[in-house]
Amino acid sequence: MSGMLRVLAVNVGSSSLKLDVRELGVAAALIKLEVRGIGRARGVLVENGVEVSEQVFADHAAAFTALAARLPEPRRLARIGHRIVHGGPRYRATTWITAAVLDELEALVPLSPLHLPPALAVVRASRARFPEPPHAAVFDTAFHSTLPARAYTYAIPAAWRDAGIRRYGFHGIACADVVAQLGTALRPRAVLLHLGAGCSATALRDGVSIDTTMGLTPLEGLMMASRSGDLDPGALLYAQRALGLSVDEVERALNQASGLLGVSECSANMRSVLQRQDDPRAALAVELFCYRAAKTVGALTVALGGLDQLIFSGGIGEHAGAIRARIMAQLAFLGLRVADPDQGGDDGVISAPLSAVEARIVRVDEGRAIAAEAAGLSLPSH
């Protein structure tokens, strides 16, 4: 066991940071560390699911320093994998991080202004603290590099397309983990609904992404916790002119004040919104969330030419049975029959035995997928 390849998986969120230590061939992580509430008045450090301390974490670099100090036997780390949300047009597969790669990723910040800056800050902090093992960038967009032109092309001027404006897709690391977990249980035509703070739907044909809802940025597609999802671009122009909003104000509103929070006017947390269903604003927020998810499954069914399997993942997808039930009820016309949306069997199946479409829950482990990508990359040449 002591000779096993040990990998550190680094997963940066907009206000969180997760570090998982994995050994190749071992299912469970050796340790799972997390900081929540970065940049807020109250931050929490979590070890293996247990809150161990509360303190203020000014930024992601400070959070990384706190978590790195708790890593067991850091000298044994052979590789370090970093989740990078956006790879732009160039990075379509996991790659080793060099100074030149970092510079190119910096140039992509305008494509993902909420996620890339903290991720790159953590990469720098990690390379400074652990200079010996090679560091790999694992891209959320890479899984969707298989999208055909009809799925990734926007109907915009050629000059815009030449500037790299297209659909890239996100949540690819989660998608890859779902495909790996299901193996032969993955059916030929499947839609993966990844529902959490960020939400996306992906059409999988034989495990390959052929269409997805997130686009140039993680704003497009489904309604999310505080992100708008699909929106008439004319509404943005109108908001700027009529309300006197700057580009930064519009960006902030679409990312941080829309979605569940914007419609319910009470919370970005689905559990909290569900508890307020006597409030018509909260009730509308849930109705919109489920309707838009079900409508999107219908659209991706067209992309697939039919539907064999509906997969739920993400915090909401895995834990909110009431949301799954409302989405599936709107898909009964596809032959989807619900057994118990709250309790899947050992295999996660929640559809009835004779359902024409299988529905199941898959609990995603992005740390495992990040570590697997870093472990599978050929060592860099010097």
N, C-alpha and C positions, 0 to 999 in steps of 0.2 A: 504494500500500500504506500510506503514512503516514497517509492520511485514514480508514482503516478504524476502525470502532467497536471499542474495546479494553475488555474486560471482565475483572474479577478474580472468580474463583469461589472461595469460601471453604467448605471442607468440614470440619466439626468432628466428630471421633469422641470416644469416652469417654476415650481416652488418646493421641489423635493429632490432627494438624491438617494439612490440605492446602490449598495455594494454587496455583491454575492461572491463568495469564494467557492469554486467548484473544482472537483478532481475528475478527470476524464474517466468515464465508465461508472461513476457513482451518481445515482439518481438524485439524492438529496444534497443540498448545499451544505458545506462545512459550517458556514456562518452566513446569516443574512442581516445586513445592517441598513438602517434607513434614517434619514432626517426628514421630517415634515415641517412645513411652515417656515421655509427659508425666506428671510426678508420681512418676516412678520413679527409682531410684538411677542409672540409665544411660539417657540419651536420645540419639537419633540424628537429625541433620539430613541430609536427603537432597535432592539437586538433580538433576532429570532422571534419577532412578533410581540415582544414584551417592551413596553415603554420603560426606559431606564433613567431618563433624565429630561428635564425641561430647561431650556436656555434660549437665548437669542442667537440666531445664526444670521449674521449680516448679509452673507452672500454664499454662493455655492462653493467657492474656494474655502471659506471658513468651515462649511459643513464637511467638505472632503477631508480637511485636516483633522476634524474631530473623529470622523469615522475611520480614517486610515490608522489612527492611533490604537484602534481596537482590533485591527486585523491580526489573526494568529499567524505566527511564523512568516512575516512578510518576505523574508529572504527566499522563501521557497516558491514565490510566485514566478512562474515561467513565462506567462503571457498576460496581457491586460487588454480587454476588449471594451470599447466605449460605444454606447449607443449615440449615433449622430442622426438627427431627424432628417436632414436634407442633404442629398448628395449632388443635387443639381444635374445638369445634362452629362457630366463627365463620369461621376462615380456611380457605377451600376453594380458593384460587387464590393465585398469587404476588402479593405486595403490597409497596409501598414502605414502608420502615421510618421511623416517626416516633417521637417521645417517647411519644405515646399508645399506639402499637402495641407498643413495648417494655414499657410498663406492663402491657398486656393479656397479653403473652407471659410476663411474670414470674408472672402469676396461674396460668399453665398448668404451672408447674414441678412440682407434685405429680403430674401425669400422666406426666412423663418426667424423674424426678429425676437420672438419670445423664447425660442428653444435653443438656437445655435449659440448665442453669446454665453449663456451659463455652461453649455456643454463644452465649448472651447476653453473656457476658464478652468474647468475641471480637468480637461486634457492636459493643460499646461501645468497645473498643480500636481497632477499624477506623474507626469514625466519628470518633474523636478524631484519629487519624493522617491520615485522608483525608476531611476535612469537605466537600470540594467535590463529588465525584461522588455521585449518589443511591445509596442502599443498598437492596437488595431482599431480602425474606424469601422463600425458595423452600421450600415445605413438603413433607415426605415424605408427609404424609397427604393432600395435595391430589389426587393421582392417583386415590385411592380414594373421592373424593366422589361417584362414580357408583354406589356400592354400593346395591342395593335394600334396602328395609326388612327383608326376610327374611334378608338377609346381615349387616346391621349391628345388628339388635336382639337384645339378650340377654333371656332369660326371667326377668326380675327385677321387683321391685315398681315401679309407675309413678313413685313418688317418686324412685327411683334413676335411672330413665331420664330423668326431668325434670332431674336434676342433671348430665346429659351423659354418663352411663355407657352406652357403646355401643362397637361395634367401629369403629375409625377406619382401621386398616391402616397399614403403614409400607413402607419401601423403595420409595416411590412415584417418587422421582427416578430410581432404577435402572430401574424398570419403564418409565418414560417414555423413557429412553434406549434400552432394548431395542426398544420399539415403533418409535421413530424410526429406529433402525439397520435393522431388518428391512423396513420399508416394505411393499411388495407381497409380500414373502416371508413375512410374518406370516400364518398361516392362520386361518380363522374361529374355531376352537375350540382355544385354546392354554392350556397351563399353564406358568407361569414359575416354576422352582425357583431361587430366589436363595439360594445356600448359601455362607456365610462364617462369620465370628465370630457374626453374627446371621443367622438363616435364616427365610425365609418362602416361601410358595407363593401364587400369584395366578392366578385363573381369568380369562382374557382372551377376551371375545367380540368379534370384530372390533376388537381393540386396546383395548377398554374393560374396566375392572375390574368384574366382577360378584360376585366373592367373593375373600376373602383370609384368611390364617391369623392374622396378628397382630391384636390387638384394641384395647382401651382403651389398652394400653401395648405396647411391643415384647416383652413376656414371653410372650404367648400363641402357641400354634401349635406349630411344629416344635421338636424338640430342637436346641439350639445349642451353641456352644463352651463357655460357662459359664452359660447360661440354661436353665431347666428346660423351657420350652415348656408344652404342655398338662398340667394337673395338677388333680386333684380339689380343689376349694376346701375341702372338709372336711379334707384333709390339712394345710392351713395352720392351721386351728383346732386340730386335734389337736397339731400341732407346738408351737403357742404354749402350750397347756395342759399337755401331757405333758413337754415339754422346757424349759418356762419361758422361751421365747424372746419377745423384744420385737418390735414391728412392724418396727423398723429392722433387727433381726437376721434376721428372716424375709426381708425385702426384699433384704438383702445376700446371703443364702444363695441365693436364687432367681436373682439376677442374676450373682453372681460365683463361686459354688461348686457349681453344678449342671451340667447338660448333659454334654458330653464329659468335662469335668474331674471332675464329681461321680461319674459312673459308672466311669470308667477309674481314677480316683484317681491319675493320673500327669500329665495334661496337658490343656489346652484346645485344643491345636494338633492338627489332624487328621493332619498328617504324622507327628508324634511318636507319636500313638496307633496309627496304622497300623504303625509300626515295632515295636510291642510286642504283636503279635497272639498271641504265645505266652503272654501273661498273660491269663487268662480275664476279668478285669475290663475290659481294653482291648478284647478281642474282643467282649464284650457291648456295650460302648459303640458300636462300629462297627455291630454288628448292629441295635441299637436305632435309631441314627441313620438307617440306610438303610431299615429297615422302616417307621418312622414317616413318612419322606418318601414312600415308595411308597404307603402307605395313604392319605396325604393327596391324592396325585395321583388315586387312585381316587375319593375323595370329591368332588374338584373336577370330575372327569369327569361325575359325576352333575349337578353344578350347571350344567355346559355342555351336557348332553344328548349327550355324546360327546366324543371327543378326536381332534384332527387333528395336534397338534404339542406336543412337550415341549421346553422350552427350559431350558438350564442356564446360570446366571451366578453371579457372586460368586467369591471366592477358592477355595473348595472345588469349586464347580460348574464353574469354568473349568479347574482344574488337577489335580483328583484323579480320574483315569480309573477307578481301582479302585472308588471310591464311585459314580460314574455307572453303571458296569457292574452293581453289586449292586442299585442302584435299578431300573434298566431290566429286569434279569432277572425281577424280581417283577411287572413290568407286561407280560410277554409275552402274557398272556391278552387284552390290548387290541389285539393285532396288532402290537406294537412289536418290530421285529427289529433287532438291533445289528450294525453293520458293524465299526466299530473305536471303542470308547469312549475310546481314548487320543488318536487322531489324527483330527480332522475335516478335511474338504477345505477349500479356500479359502473356501467359504461356511459352514464350521463344522458341516456336516451329519455326524452320526455314526451315523445309522440306515442300514440296508440299503436298496438301491434299491426293493425291493418291499414295504417295511414299510408297514403301514396307518397307522401314526403316525410322523410325521417327528420325529427327535430331533436337536437341534443345540446348539452352544455359541455364546453371544454374550458377548463381552468388554465389560463395562460400563465406561463412562467418565462418572462422575457429574459431574466438573468440566465436561464439555462440556454436559451437560443443565442444570446450574445456570446457566452462562453464557448458554445459549440462552433460558432463562426470563427472566433479567434483561434481555437484549437485546431481547426481544419485548414488554416492558412499556412502555406509553405513559408518557412523561415526566411526573413529578408536576407539578401546577399549584401556583403559589405565590400 
